[in-house]
Amino acid sequence: MKGKKKGSIRKSLLACLAGAGILLIAGCGNNSESGNRIMISEEGEEKVVNLFGPMEKSSPDAKNISRTAFDLTVGIAEEKLGLTVEYRTYTAENYQEKTYDDVTLDRVRNNMDDLYLLNPDTILILGEEGRLLDLSELDCVKNLREVVKTANTVDGKLVAIPQEVVVHGMFVNKDMFDRYGLKLPETPEDLLECCRVFKENGIETPIGANRWWLENFVFAQAYADLYNGGNTEEEIAALNSGESKYSDYMRPGFEFLQELIDKGYIDAKTAYTYEAIEGEGPDFLAQKTPIVMAYWSAANADTAYGKLDFELQVIGFPSSRGPMPVVSMTGYGINMEAEHLEDTKDVVEIILSDEALQLYAETNKVISPSKNVDVECIPALKPLKDRIEENVYVLGSNAGMKVEQWGNTCLIVRMLLNGSTVDECMAEFDRLQEESLGK
């Protein structure tokens, strides 16, 4: 498993973060735009900040909304500061077999750029290595939601900040639930009962699943109390020290998944081969299955679940504390040895200001990292938004945990789908924890 792990984690992370379109290109590892290239700036007397990310600056008529929104915020910074943000971009063609994460790690370690768009696993690695600037003293930080600071703090330092909060939820066909007199599930027991009724009424597979996102069910059950019980810091410290075991947290979620598989509510063999949305999406759209998993922005995108012939509701995953949103984070980080350090800090202050984040959130219709920015969402997303506004959530990625969460859990869920026992899956968590304690 170890030999394939890095690439698999990258894919799983980016499947999670598909709602943040600016990362999707890097995650796929394809040169999807013929113009992509590595840009070498010719500074001269001009003030420049070098940004490394997965894409170039979009053209004025670009159709990628996420990229356009980011460019708008960069434009504000360029105008106010009288400088240029140069986009240095990743392409699979130029880097051959290296993933976006591989290249980012190399570039940061060699001080090649000033500002980076980072995935959760690289935030953890570079934060532990002390290569990212502590952003906690920036003015924009005082407006951040606690969930953002929790997710991107390493060894007490806030090392990355995103422009949106990526939230995963359970997408349900409300019409199908109404047809059989079912209430939307809040607990694992509720979901099992709903699936039983659907199955008895001829619905072959009540839950449409893919090989990336079933870990959301695990996170919701594993960490509902950790993140919402008032002892988050103490519990994470116990995990990081080895006093507590990740496997003890994870076991109930894996046993629940195994029960869903055993009862035929999830088709494990099919899920193992399905890509996110592309696999299970057609059956959900055709109303053959009432439940799928996806990220917030999928409810707004016509290419995903934004145009339906039935009433959609997006709710949290079942847990002992009710519907639980699962949140994951990317972030912008500054190289500790940035050549243009002060200018880069100024750029970050502006693109993460409430003014810029309001523009970004309105353009993308997403949840902002700023607690001062609120954007109306479609009715289908209101149940999920309400929980986030109540500060009820679990993190699927947390740079403060020594064992990387999203990618590792995704891979171990795939072990379960491929026939491993729950005990074998827990043994893998124990191995990863032992490995982290040895570092």
C-alpha positions as MATLAB code, in Angstrom:
seq = 'MKGKKKGSIRKSLLACLAGAGILLIAGCGNNSESGNRIMISEEGEEKVVNLFGPMEKSSPDAKNISRTAFDLTVGIAEEKLGLTVEYRTYTAENYQEKTYDDVTLDRVRNNMDDLYLLNPDTILILGEEGRLLDLSELDCVKNLREVVKTANTVDGKLVAIPQEVVVHGMFVNKDMFDRYGLKLPETPEDLLECCRVFKENGIETPIGANRWWLENFVFAQAYADLYNGGNTEEEIAALNSGESKYSDYMRPGFEFLQELIDKGYIDAKTAYTYEAIEGEGPDFLAQKTPIVMAYWSAANADTAYGKLDFELQVIGFPSSRGPMPVVSMTGYGINMEAEHLEDTKDVVEIILSDEALQLYAETNKVISPSKNVDVECIPALKPLKDRIEENVYVLGSNAGMKVEQWGNTCLIVRMLLNGSTVDECMAEFDRLQEESLGK';
ca = [
       0.000    0.000    0.000;
       2.793    2.405    0.867;
       4.153    2.663   -2.658;
       0.866    3.975   -4.046;
      -0.112    6.036   -1.085;
       1.102    9.473   -2.084;
      -0.657    9.592   -5.428;
      -3.824    8.095   -3.964;
      -3.915   10.618   -1.165;
      -3.523   13.424   -3.674;
      -6.452   12.155   -5.723;
      -8.639   11.631   -2.686;
      -7.880   15.055   -1.296;
      -8.726   16.700   -4.570;
     -11.885   14.634   -4.949;
     -12.930   16.077   -1.616;
     -11.991   19.570   -2.717;
     -13.630   19.423   -6.099;
     -15.899   22.261   -5.011;
     -12.871   24.532   -4.885;
     -12.416   24.592   -8.639;
      -9.031   26.262   -8.492;
      -7.622   22.996   -7.128;
      -9.439   20.630   -9.445;
      -6.962   21.059  -12.292;
      -4.016   20.189  -10.086;
      -5.803   17.215   -8.603;
      -6.590   15.664  -11.952;
      -2.984   16.002  -13.023;
      -3.979   16.805  -16.606;
      -2.808   19.648  -18.783;
      -6.384   20.722  -19.350;
      -5.440   24.066  -20.855;
      -2.959   24.189  -23.677;
      -1.689   27.536  -22.408;
      -0.489   26.222  -19.041;
       3.219   26.785  -18.468;
       5.745   27.748  -15.851;
       5.981   31.529  -15.871;
       9.331   33.105  -15.084;
       8.871   36.711  -14.102;
      11.108   39.445  -15.441;
      10.970   41.750  -12.482;
      13.190   44.677  -13.345;
      11.998   47.570  -11.174;
       8.451   46.252  -11.004;
       7.153   44.992   -7.652;
       6.253   41.320   -8.017;
       4.835   38.567   -5.838;
       5.278   35.049   -7.188;
       2.344   32.682   -6.656;
       2.620   28.946   -7.316;
      -0.684   27.239   -7.989;
      -2.463   24.877  -10.338;
      -3.552   27.391  -12.953;
      -2.706   30.541  -14.878;
      -4.555   33.791  -14.599;
      -7.854   33.256  -16.378;
      -8.836   35.156  -19.478;
     -11.589   37.804  -19.202;
     -14.195   35.460  -20.697;
     -13.155   32.414  -18.634;
     -15.974   30.061  -17.684;
     -14.313   28.579  -14.593;
     -16.089   30.545  -11.863;
     -13.690   29.569   -9.076;
     -10.672   30.778  -11.050;
     -12.427   33.978  -12.049;
     -13.350   34.705   -8.424;
      -9.756   34.258   -7.295;
      -8.496   36.491  -10.095;
     -10.911   39.211   -9.019;
      -9.464   39.234   -5.514;
      -5.909   39.260   -6.864;
      -6.880   42.199   -9.049;
      -7.938   44.144   -5.969;
      -4.521   43.487   -4.384;
      -2.609   44.454   -7.524;
      -4.487   47.748   -7.837;
      -4.202   48.718   -4.189;
      -0.537   47.770   -3.824;
       0.757   48.753   -7.259;
       2.379   45.389   -7.906;
       1.930   42.309  -10.067;
       1.095   38.812   -8.882;
       2.866   36.426  -11.250;
       1.182   33.021  -11.631;
       3.683   30.183  -11.778;
       1.725   27.098  -12.691;
       1.812   23.339  -12.330;
       1.244   21.085  -15.313;
       1.518   17.306  -15.427;
       3.268   17.611  -18.792;
       6.107   19.667  -17.383;
       6.479   17.643  -14.212;
       5.791   14.210  -15.721;
       5.046   11.767  -12.877;
       5.262   14.297  -10.044;
       1.997   15.238   -8.377;
       1.015   18.796   -7.527;
       1.848   18.068   -3.884;
       5.285   16.657   -4.800;
       6.124   19.752   -6.808;
       4.817   22.125   -4.149;
       6.930   20.504   -1.451;
      10.023   20.757   -3.628;
       9.421   24.403   -4.540;
       8.784   25.508   -0.955;
      11.843   23.649    0.336;
      13.969   25.384   -2.311;
      12.459   28.851   -1.752;
      11.335   29.136   -5.358;
       8.169   31.220   -4.817;
       6.539   33.572   -2.338;
       2.938   32.377   -2.025;
       1.451   28.874   -2.457;
      -1.959   27.287   -2.737;
      -1.634   24.192   -0.550;
      -3.534   20.958   -0.021;
      -4.117   19.706    3.553;
      -1.369   17.097    3.541;
       1.281   19.582    2.388;
       0.071   22.143    4.933;
       0.785   19.570    7.653;
       4.185   18.538    6.264;
       5.502   22.040    5.591;
       4.070   23.366    8.845;
       5.901   20.675   10.809;
       9.099   21.488    8.923;
       8.781   25.161    9.890;
       8.821   26.336    6.275;
       5.580   28.344    6.359;
       5.123   31.773    7.897;
       2.902   32.058   10.955;
      -0.046   34.104    9.673;
      -1.716   34.605   13.046;
      -0.543   38.209   13.321;
      -2.237   39.313   10.080;
      -5.212   41.635   10.526;
      -7.493   39.408    8.432;
      -7.111   36.550   10.917;
      -9.281   38.192   13.555;
     -12.305   37.731   11.257;
     -11.753   34.017   10.595;
     -14.118   31.298   11.736;
     -12.673   29.058   14.424;
     -13.009   26.032   12.132;
     -10.487   27.602    9.737;
      -7.946   28.297   12.440;
      -8.377   24.832   13.947;
      -7.855   23.080   10.612;
      -4.727   24.952    9.538;
      -2.796   25.374   12.773;
       0.404   23.340   13.129;
       2.422   23.400   16.370;
       0.483   26.465   17.494;
       1.074   28.410   14.255;
      -1.604   29.314   11.709;
       0.232   28.425    8.508;
      -2.480   28.606    5.821;
      -5.817   30.326    5.160;
      -8.379   29.396    2.464;
     -10.772   31.585    0.494;
     -13.657   29.186    1.069;
     -14.739   26.498    3.488;
     -15.327   23.229    1.624;
     -18.240   21.374    3.228;
     -19.383   17.851    2.417;
     -22.927   16.690    3.011;
     -25.402   13.949    2.232;
     -27.476   14.804   -0.850;
     -30.978   13.326   -0.610;
     -33.960   13.095   -2.933;
     -36.626   14.578   -0.646;
     -39.431   13.409   -2.955;
     -38.413    9.767   -2.493;
     -38.306   10.146    1.285;
     -41.771   11.745    1.251;
     -43.115    8.977   -0.964;
     -42.447    6.408    1.758;
     -43.250    8.646    4.720;
     -39.647    8.866    5.857;
     -38.064   11.684    7.851;
     -34.592   12.761    6.824;
     -32.066   10.740    8.877;
     -30.171   12.337   11.742;
     -28.496    9.353   13.411;
     -26.898    6.148   12.095;
     -29.958    4.227   13.309;
     -32.233    6.567   11.357;
     -30.271    5.980    8.167;
     -30.361    2.206    8.577;
     -34.146    2.321    8.969;
     -34.573    4.538    5.890;
     -32.404    2.198    3.847;
     -34.426   -0.799    5.055;
     -37.659    0.815    3.865;
     -36.160    1.787    0.512;
     -34.769   -1.705   -0.001;
     -38.127   -3.331    0.841;
     -39.796   -1.092   -1.735;
     -37.587   -2.260   -4.571;
     -34.787    0.315   -4.484;
     -31.781   -1.864   -5.174;
     -29.047    0.405   -3.759;
     -30.318    3.138   -1.392;
     -26.907    4.839   -1.098;
     -24.970    5.687   -4.249;
     -21.273    5.711   -3.328;
     -17.869    6.264   -4.903;
     -14.369    5.313   -3.838;
     -13.501    8.757   -2.462;
     -16.213   10.045   -0.146;
     -17.485    7.226    2.071;
     -15.010    8.375    4.711;
     -17.457   11.191    5.460;
     -19.659    8.650    7.242;
     -16.632    7.634    9.313;
     -15.555   11.167   10.212;
     -19.080   12.166   11.270;
     -19.257    9.335   13.786;
     -15.602    9.257   14.818;
     -15.222   12.929   15.660;
     -18.703   14.232   16.489;
     -17.834   14.445   20.180;
     -14.203   15.437   19.663;
     -15.123   18.614   17.774;
     -18.376   19.396   19.554;
     -17.848   18.159   23.095;
     -15.723   21.002   24.457;
     -12.426   19.095   24.752;
     -11.062   19.322   21.218;
      -7.512   20.419   22.062;
      -7.107   17.858   24.843;
      -8.384   14.979   22.717;
      -6.159   15.855   19.763;
      -3.155   16.169   22.092;
      -3.899   12.676   23.424;
      -4.026   11.306   19.878;
      -0.789   13.034   18.915;
       0.994   11.677   22.000;
      -0.316    8.141   21.549;
      -2.302    8.246   24.779;
      -5.463    7.713   22.696;
      -5.823    5.614   19.565;
      -7.253    6.763   16.249;
      -8.593    3.249   15.770;
     -10.828    3.617   18.830;
     -12.403    6.711   17.293;
     -12.686    5.181   13.826;
     -14.047    1.738   14.685;
     -17.763    2.689   15.062;
     -17.767    4.387   11.655;
     -16.118    1.425    9.945;
     -18.487   -1.019   11.632;
     -21.380    1.128   10.396;
     -20.036    1.087    6.832;
     -19.614   -2.667    7.026;
     -23.243   -3.021    8.135;
     -24.409   -0.862    5.224;
     -22.431   -3.092    2.867;
     -23.587   -6.356    4.447;
     -27.234   -5.338    4.164;
     -26.865   -4.306    0.530;
     -27.473   -0.625    1.156;
     -24.087    0.187   -0.424;
     -22.653   -1.776   -3.353;
     -19.009   -2.061   -2.275;
     -17.695   -3.528   -5.529;
     -19.298   -0.823   -7.625;
     -18.320    1.981   -5.243;
     -14.695    0.830   -5.420;
     -14.646    1.537   -9.162;
     -16.721    4.729   -9.224;
     -15.227    8.187   -9.565;
     -16.922   10.969   -7.614;
     -20.248   12.105   -9.152;
     -19.421   10.491  -12.503;
     -20.145    7.038  -11.087;
     -23.153    7.323   -8.796;
     -24.507   10.593  -10.220;
     -26.559    9.182  -13.120;
     -28.610    6.891  -10.832;
     -29.251    9.781   -8.428;
     -30.366   12.032  -11.284;
     -32.616    9.264  -12.630;
     -34.135    8.788   -9.126;
     -32.958    5.195   -8.896;
     -31.082    5.887   -5.676;
     -32.200    8.425   -3.035;
     -28.873    9.242   -1.355;
     -25.389   10.303   -2.531;
     -22.481   12.254   -1.044;
     -20.977   15.439   -2.462;
     -19.438   18.822   -1.680;
     -21.330   22.108   -1.209;
     -20.677   23.543   -4.673;
     -22.078   20.450   -6.418;
     -25.551   21.657   -5.468;
     -24.938   24.860   -7.444;
     -23.284   23.311  -10.497;
     -25.428   22.285  -13.457;
     -22.749   19.752  -14.348;
     -23.283   18.039  -10.978;
     -26.539   18.345   -8.990;
     -27.584   21.924   -9.693;
     -30.354   21.056  -12.153;
     -32.742   18.352  -10.893;
     -36.284   17.135  -11.527;
     -36.964   16.621   -7.820;
     -36.569   18.410   -4.487;
     -32.980   18.221   -3.252;
     -31.957   18.551    0.385;
     -28.340   18.578    1.543;
     -27.893   17.504    5.152;
     -25.072   16.479    7.450;
     -23.928   12.890    7.830;
     -25.615   10.867   10.585;
     -23.990   10.998   14.014;
     -24.823   10.732   17.697;
     -25.151   14.531   17.683;
     -27.446   14.677   14.675;
     -26.643   15.702   11.076;
     -22.938   16.461   10.902;
     -21.235   18.478    8.137;
     -17.721   17.309    7.241;
     -15.331   20.150    6.515;
     -12.013   20.068    4.674;
      -9.479   22.842    4.146;
      -7.012   24.027    1.563;
      -5.114   27.233    2.168;
      -2.733   29.922    0.983;
       0.619   29.766    2.724;
       3.623   32.097    2.621;
       7.139   30.751    2.266;
       9.098   31.555    5.430;
      12.031   32.549    3.205;
       9.931   34.422    0.621;
      12.016   36.786   -1.492;
       9.248   39.396   -1.430;
       8.012   38.685    2.085;
       6.461   42.026    3.035;
       4.720   42.479   -0.319;
       3.412   38.907   -0.102;
       1.979   39.533    3.370;
       0.267   42.643    2.003;
      -1.251   40.635   -0.864;
      -2.555   37.989    1.514;
      -4.040   40.672    3.776;
      -6.054   41.976    0.832;
      -7.176   38.737   -0.853;
      -8.303   37.423    2.558;
      -9.907   40.674    3.692;
     -13.661   40.759    4.237;
     -14.009   42.927    1.127;
     -12.293   40.386   -1.125;
     -13.857   37.368    0.572;
     -17.314   38.881    0.121;
     -16.648   39.201   -3.606;
     -15.276   35.653   -3.752;
     -18.200   34.164   -1.827;
     -20.815   36.022   -3.860;
     -19.213   34.902   -7.115;
     -18.900   31.245   -6.075;
     -21.891   31.046   -3.690;
     -19.776   29.325   -1.035;
     -19.244   29.484    2.714;
     -16.597   32.074    3.528;
     -13.745   31.563    6.007;
     -14.704   34.957    7.468;
     -17.413   34.982   10.096;
     -18.391   38.452    8.829;
     -19.218   37.301    5.294;
     -22.616   35.754    4.703;
     -23.995   34.828    1.289;
     -27.485   33.542    0.570;
     -27.566   29.891   -0.432;
     -30.137   27.905   -2.373;
     -32.878   26.324   -0.191;
     -31.421   22.844   -0.674;
     -28.231   23.853    1.140;
     -29.859   25.620    4.082;
     -29.842   22.582    6.434;
     -26.093   22.220    5.940;
     -25.448   25.944    6.268;
     -27.479   26.143    9.473;
     -25.246   23.558   11.133;
     -22.082   25.383   10.066;
     -23.482   28.665   11.393;
     -24.141   26.885   14.707;
     -20.456   25.814   14.709;
     -21.506   22.175   14.509;
     -19.123   20.236   12.255;
     -16.274   17.759   12.134;
     -13.022   18.230   10.265;
     -12.018   15.768    7.571;
      -8.604   17.426    7.399;
      -6.782   18.886   10.376;
      -3.164   19.978   10.159;
      -2.977   19.789   13.950;
      -3.278   15.983   13.875;
      -0.002   14.156   13.377;
      -1.696   11.457   11.282;
      -3.003   12.974    8.031;
      -6.747   12.425    8.014;
      -8.547   12.653    4.688;
      -6.184   10.754    2.417;
      -5.330    8.014    4.906;
      -8.939    7.410    5.901;
      -9.970    7.319    2.248;
      -7.399    4.627    1.511;
      -8.404    2.543    4.515;
     -12.092    2.795    3.564;
     -11.066    1.458    0.170;
      -9.447   -1.472    1.954;
     -12.854   -2.190    3.495;
     -14.573   -1.919    0.109;
     -12.030   -4.355   -1.284;
     -12.739   -7.011    1.343;
     -10.532   -6.182    4.346;
     -12.088   -6.716    7.770;
     -12.776   -3.889   10.207;
     -10.001   -5.258   12.446;
      -7.536   -5.132    9.551;
      -8.554   -1.540    8.849;
      -8.049   -0.599   12.499;
      -4.627   -2.227   12.455;
      -3.679    0.106    9.606;
      -4.693    3.141   11.684;
      -2.571    1.790   14.539;
       0.376    1.379   12.162;
       0.038    4.955   10.912;
      -0.147    6.248   14.475;
       2.969    4.318   15.466;
       4.729    5.733   12.422;
       3.745    9.297   13.403;
       5.024    8.787   16.952;
       8.394    7.693   15.590;
       8.954   10.904   13.651;
];
